[in-house]
Amino acid sequence: PIPIPCTSSSDNSPVYKFLVKIPS
């Protein structure tokens, strides 16, 4: 998984939620 920028839209995927915690 690639480090995505912190964005709060629809974190349905657990992986996405995990990445969201890490601000790129």
PDBQT receptor file of N, H, CA, C and O in Angstrom, charges set to zero:
ATOM      1  N   PRO A   1       0.833  -1.222   0.000  1.00  0.00    +0.000 N 
ATOM      2  CA  PRO A   1       0.000   0.000   0.000  1.00  0.00    +0.000 C 
ATOM      3  C   PRO A   1       0.861   1.263   0.000  1.00  0.00    +0.000 C 
ATOM      4  O   PRO A   1       1.874   1.335   0.696  1.00  0.00    +0.000 OA
ATOM      5  N   ILE A   2       0.460   2.222  -0.762  1.00  0.00    +0.000 N 
ATOM      6  H   ILE A   2      -0.363   2.163  -1.327  1.00  0.00    +0.000 HD
ATOM      7  CA  ILE A   2       1.232   3.460  -0.839  1.00  0.00    +0.000 C 
ATOM      8  C   ILE A   2       0.745   4.471   0.189  1.00  0.00    +0.000 C 
ATOM      9  O   ILE A   2      -0.450   4.533   0.481  1.00  0.00    +0.000 OA
ATOM     10  N   PRO A   3       1.661   5.264   0.739  1.00  0.00    +0.000 N 
ATOM     11  CA  PRO A   3       1.313   6.291   1.728  1.00  0.00    +0.000 C 
ATOM     12  C   PRO A   3       0.514   7.417   1.091  1.00  0.00    +0.000 C 
ATOM     13  O   PRO A   3       1.053   8.224   0.334  1.00  0.00    +0.000 OA
ATOM     14  N   ILE A   4      -0.764   7.462   1.403  1.00  0.00    +0.000 N 
ATOM     15  H   ILE A   4      -1.201   6.806   2.019  1.00  0.00    +0.000 HD
ATOM     16  CA  ILE A   4      -1.613   8.497   0.833  1.00  0.00    +0.000 C 
ATOM     17  C   ILE A   4      -1.738   9.676   1.786  1.00  0.00    +0.000 C 
ATOM     18  O   ILE A   4      -1.590   9.506   2.996  1.00  0.00    +0.000 OA
ATOM     19  N   PRO A   5      -2.008  10.864   1.264  1.00  0.00    +0.000 N 
ATOM     20  CA  PRO A   5      -2.178  12.061   2.081  1.00  0.00    +0.000 C 
ATOM     21  C   PRO A   5      -3.367  11.936   3.026  1.00  0.00    +0.000 C 
ATOM     22  O   PRO A   5      -4.340  11.247   2.719  1.00  0.00    +0.000 OA
ATOM     23  N   CYS A   6      -3.288  12.590   4.151  1.00  0.00    +0.000 N 
ATOM     24  H   CYS A   6      -2.497  13.149   4.400  1.00  0.00    +0.000 HD
ATOM     25  CA  CYS A   6      -4.349  12.512   5.143  1.00  0.00    +0.000 C 
ATOM     26  C   CYS A   6      -5.618  13.179   4.627  1.00  0.00    +0.000 C 
ATOM     27  O   CYS A   6      -5.708  14.403   4.533  1.00  0.00    +0.000 OA
ATOM     28  N   THR A   7      -6.593  12.342   4.296  1.00  0.00    +0.000 N 
ATOM     29  H   THR A   7      -6.520  11.347   4.373  1.00  0.00    +0.000 HD
ATOM     30  CA  THR A   7      -7.853  12.870   3.786  1.00  0.00    +0.000 C 
ATOM     31  C   THR A   7      -9.026  12.172   4.444  1.00  0.00    +0.000 C 
ATOM     32  O   THR A   7      -9.072  10.942   4.484  1.00  0.00    +0.000 OA
ATOM     33  N   SER A   8      -9.967  12.933   4.954  1.00  0.00    +0.000 N 
ATOM     34  H   SER A   8      -9.929  13.932   4.921  1.00  0.00    +0.000 HD
ATOM     35  CA  SER A   8     -11.122  12.334   5.606  1.00  0.00    +0.000 C 
ATOM     36  C   SER A   8     -12.354  12.455   4.720  1.00  0.00    +0.000 C 
ATOM     37  O   SER A   8     -13.066  13.458   4.752  1.00  0.00    +0.000 OA
ATOM     38  N   SER A   9     -12.588  11.416   3.932  1.00  0.00    +0.000 N 
ATOM     39  H   SER A   9     -12.009  10.601   3.906  1.00  0.00    +0.000 HD
ATOM     40  CA  SER A   9     -13.750  11.426   3.055  1.00  0.00    +0.000 C 
ATOM     41  C   SER A   9     -14.628  10.224   3.387  1.00  0.00    +0.000 C 
ATOM     42  O   SER A   9     -15.727  10.365   3.925  1.00  0.00    +0.000 OA
ATOM     43  N   SER A  10     -14.119   9.041   3.054  1.00  0.00    +0.000 N 
ATOM     44  H   SER A  10     -13.227   8.927   2.618  1.00  0.00    +0.000 HD
ATOM     45  CA  SER A  10     -14.858   7.817   3.349  1.00  0.00    +0.000 C 
ATOM     46  C   SER A  10     -13.883   6.681   3.610  1.00  0.00    +0.000 C 
ATOM     47  O   SER A  10     -13.575   5.898   2.711  1.00  0.00    +0.000 OA
ATOM     48  N   ASP A  11     -13.410   6.597   4.813  1.00  0.00    +0.000 N 
ATOM     49  H   ASP A  11     -13.661   7.234   5.542  1.00  0.00    +0.000 HD
ATOM     50  CA  ASP A  11     -12.455   5.535   5.134  1.00  0.00    +0.000 C 
ATOM     51  C   ASP A  11     -13.201   4.253   5.487  1.00  0.00    +0.000 C 
ATOM     52  O   ASP A  11     -13.437   3.947   6.656  1.00  0.00    +0.000 OA
ATOM     53  N   ASN A  12     -13.558   3.529   4.460  1.00  0.00    +0.000 N 
ATOM     54  H   ASN A  12     -13.366   3.778   3.511  1.00  0.00    +0.000 HD
ATOM     55  CA  ASN A  12     -14.253   2.257   4.646  1.00  0.00    +0.000 C 
ATOM     56  C   ASN A  12     -13.261   1.116   4.771  1.00  0.00    +0.000 C 
ATOM     57  O   ASN A  12     -13.467   0.166   5.527  1.00  0.00    +0.000 OA
ATOM     58  N   SER A  13     -12.191   1.230   4.020  1.00  0.00    +0.000 N 
ATOM     59  H   SER A  13     -12.024   2.001   3.406  1.00  0.00    +0.000 HD
ATOM     60  CA  SER A  13     -11.173   0.182   4.054  1.00  0.00    +0.000 C 
ATOM     61  C   SER A  13     -10.261   0.376   5.266  1.00  0.00    +0.000 C 
ATOM     62  O   SER A  13      -9.834   1.490   5.567  1.00  0.00    +0.000 OA
ATOM     63  N   PRO A  14      -9.971  -0.735   5.955  1.00  0.00    +0.000 N 
ATOM     64  CA  PRO A  14      -9.086  -0.704   7.125  1.00  0.00    +0.000 C 
ATOM     65  C   PRO A  14      -7.689  -0.213   6.751  1.00  0.00    +0.000 C 
ATOM     66  O   PRO A  14      -7.022   0.459   7.538  1.00  0.00    +0.000 OA
ATOM     67  N   VAL A  15      -7.264  -0.557   5.551  1.00  0.00    +0.000 N 
ATOM     68  H   VAL A  15      -7.806  -1.103   4.912  1.00  0.00    +0.000 HD
ATOM     69  CA  VAL A  15      -5.947  -0.149   5.072  1.00  0.00    +0.000 C 
ATOM     70  C   VAL A  15      -5.916   1.359   4.867  1.00  0.00    +0.000 C 
ATOM     71  O   VAL A  15      -4.941   2.027   5.210  1.00  0.00    +0.000 OA
ATOM     72  N   TYR A  16      -6.986   1.877   4.309  1.00  0.00    +0.000 N 
ATOM     73  H   TYR A  16      -7.779   1.335   4.030  1.00  0.00    +0.000 HD
ATOM     74  CA  TYR A  16      -7.096   3.309   4.055  1.00  0.00    +0.000 C 
ATOM     75  C   TYR A  16      -7.082   4.073   5.375  1.00  0.00    +0.000 C 
ATOM     76  O   TYR A  16      -6.412   5.097   5.507  1.00  0.00    +0.000 OA
ATOM     77  N   LYS A  17      -7.825   3.565   6.338  1.00  0.00    +0.000 N 
ATOM     78  H   LYS A  17      -8.369   2.733   6.230  1.00  0.00    +0.000 HD
ATOM     79  CA  LYS A  17      -7.911   4.186   7.652  1.00  0.00    +0.000 C 
ATOM     80  C   LYS A  17      -6.532   4.235   8.308  1.00  0.00    +0.000 C 
ATOM     81  O   LYS A  17      -6.176   5.208   8.971  1.00  0.00    +0.000 OA
ATOM     82  N   PHE A  18      -5.764   3.160   8.106  1.00  0.00    +0.000 N 
ATOM     83  H   PHE A  18      -6.053   2.369   7.567  1.00  0.00    +0.000 HD
ATOM     84  CA  PHE A  18      -4.424   3.062   8.680  1.00  0.00    +0.000 C 
ATOM     85  C   PHE A  18      -3.503   4.094   8.048  1.00  0.00    +0.000 C 
ATOM     86  O   PHE A  18      -2.667   4.699   8.719  1.00  0.00    +0.000 OA
ATOM     87  N   LEU A  19      -3.674   4.283   6.735  1.00  0.00    +0.000 N 
ATOM     88  H   LEU A  19      -4.353   3.791   6.190  1.00  0.00    +0.000 HD
ATOM     89  CA  LEU A  19      -2.836   5.225   6.011  1.00  0.00    +0.000 C 
ATOM     90  C   LEU A  19      -3.214   6.657   6.362  1.00  0.00    +0.000 C 
ATOM     91  O   LEU A  19      -2.367   7.550   6.401  1.00  0.00    +0.000 OA
ATOM     92  N   VAL A  20      -4.487   6.853   6.614  1.00  0.00    +0.000 N 
ATOM     93  H   VAL A  20      -5.174   6.128   6.583  1.00  0.00    +0.000 HD
ATOM     94  CA  VAL A  20      -4.984   8.180   6.951  1.00  0.00    +0.000 C 
ATOM     95  C   VAL A  20      -4.342   8.680   8.246  1.00  0.00    +0.000 C 
ATOM     96  O   VAL A  20      -4.104   9.874   8.423  1.00  0.00    +0.000 OA
ATOM     97  N   LYS A  21      -4.073   7.742   9.134  1.00  0.00    +0.000 N 
ATOM     98  H   LYS A  21      -4.266   6.772   8.990  1.00  0.00    +0.000 HD
ATOM     99  CA  LYS A  21      -3.451   8.102  10.407  1.00  0.00    +0.000 C 
ATOM    100  C   LYS A  21      -2.054   8.665  10.206  1.00  0.00    +0.000 C 
ATOM    101  O   LYS A  21      -1.546   9.414  11.041  1.00  0.00    +0.000 OA
ATOM    102  N   ILE A  22      -1.432   8.292   9.075  1.00  0.00    +0.000 N 
ATOM    103  H   ILE A  22      -1.845   7.684   8.397  1.00  0.00    +0.000 HD
ATOM    104  CA  ILE A  22      -0.080   8.758   8.785  1.00  0.00    +0.000 C 
ATOM    105  C   ILE A  22      -0.088   9.860   7.729  1.00  0.00    +0.000 C 
ATOM    106  O   ILE A  22      -0.211   9.564   6.540  1.00  0.00    +0.000 OA
ATOM    107  N   PRO A  23       0.039  11.120   8.134  1.00  0.00    +0.000 N 
ATOM    108  CA  PRO A  23       0.088  12.246   7.201  1.00  0.00    +0.000 C 
ATOM    109  C   PRO A  23       1.347  12.210   6.345  1.00  0.00    +0.000 C 
ATOM    110  O   PRO A  23       2.465  12.266   6.857  1.00  0.00    +0.000 OA
ATOM    111  N   SER A  24       1.151  12.118   5.058  1.00  0.00    +0.000 N 
ATOM    112  H   SER A  24       0.242  12.072   4.642  1.00  0.00    +0.000 HD
ATOM    113  CA  SER A  24       2.309  12.022   4.166  1.00  0.00    +0.000 C 
ATOM    114  C   SER A  24       2.885  13.418   3.937  1.00  0.00    +0.000 C 
ATOM    115  O   SER A  24       3.869  13.569   3.213  1.00  0.00    +0.000 OA
TER     116      SER A  24
